[in-house]
Amino acid sequence: MRYVLCKKGKSGKTSSAGYVYIEEHGWINIELFLDRIRKYVKRFEQELGSTQKKAKLSLNQEVS
């Protein structure tokens, strides 16, 4: 993925959110993009946490 250009607002319009142009995806609102990343990270952390709990349970069962 290559970032080509950053600007404020689409088509020269003023906006509080910035946009970045990514070759494969076009113009992307940075704030919405960051929110999407946060959701993926949260989901990943939840999956990782449940995996760790399962590993602890199986270790405890093997020791008993």
NUTOR-279570 format. One record per residue (C-alpha): residue number from 0; x, y, z. Coordinates in pm, 1 decimal. Layout:
<rs>
- NUM	X	Y	Z
...
</rs>
This chain:
<rs>
- 0	0.0	0.0	0.0
- 1	148.0	335.0	-97.3
- 2	29.2	666.7	45.5
- 3	27.6	931.0	-224.1
- 4	-112.1	1255.6	-82.0
- 5	-274.0	1404.1	227.0
- 6	-511.1	1698.1	234.0
- 7	-787.6	1858.8	437.8
- 8	-1133.5	1786.9	304.8
- 9	-1231.3	1627.9	-24.3
- 10	-1239.4	1833.1	-345.0
- 11	-1092.8	2138.6	-173.7
- 12	-1374.3	2162.7	82.7
- 13	-1270.8	2252.7	434.9
- 14	-1324.6	1974.6	685.2
- 15	-1216.7	1892.6	1038.3
- 16	-1121.2	1543.5	923.8
- 17	-825.2	1483.6	696.4
- 18	-819.4	1250.7	400.5
- 19	-541.4	1037.6	262.3
- 20	-523.7	894.1	-88.7
- 21	-425.3	527.0	-105.5
- 22	-369.8	389.0	-455.0
- 23	-577.8	72.9	-410.9
- 24	-864.0	239.2	-218.4
- 25	-892.1	603.6	-325.7
- 26	-961.4	884.8	-76.2
- 27	-1010.9	764.1	281.9
- 28	-1125.2	969.0	581.1
- 29	-846.0	931.0	836.8
- 30	-1077.1	940.6	1141.6
- 31	-1302.7	665.1	1005.4
- 32	-998.2	461.8	904.2
- 33	-852.2	487.8	1256.7
- 34	-1187.5	387.4	1410.6
- 35	-1191.6	77.4	1190.6
- 36	-837.1	-12.0	1300.7
- 37	-934.0	31.3	1668.6
- 38	-1226.5	-209.7	1620.8
- 39	-997.0	-471.9	1461.8
- 40	-743.3	-433.7	1744.0
- 41	-1014.3	-468.2	2009.9
- 42	-1151.9	-781.2	1840.6
- 43	-799.9	-926.1	1812.3
- 44	-728.1	-857.8	2181.6
- 45	-1053.1	-1030.9	2280.1
- 46	-965.6	-1336.8	2070.9
- 47	-614.4	-1342.6	2213.1
- 48	-748.7	-1319.0	2568.3
- 49	-987.5	-1611.1	2519.2
- 50	-704.3	-1817.7	2366.9
- 51	-484.1	-1751.6	2670.9
- 52	-765.4	-1860.5	2906.1
- 53	-811.4	-2184.3	2708.9
- 54	-437.5	-2252.8	2723.3
- 55	-432.5	-2204.7	3102.6
- 56	-727.1	-2441.2	3142.5
- 57	-563.3	-2713.5	2936.3
- 58	-234.9	-2674.8	3128.2
- 59	-418.7	-2705.0	3460.1
- 60	-597.8	-3017.8	3339.9
- 61	-270.2	-3179.2	3229.0
- 62	-103.7	-3107.7	3565.5
- 63	-391.6	-3256.0	3769.0
</rs>
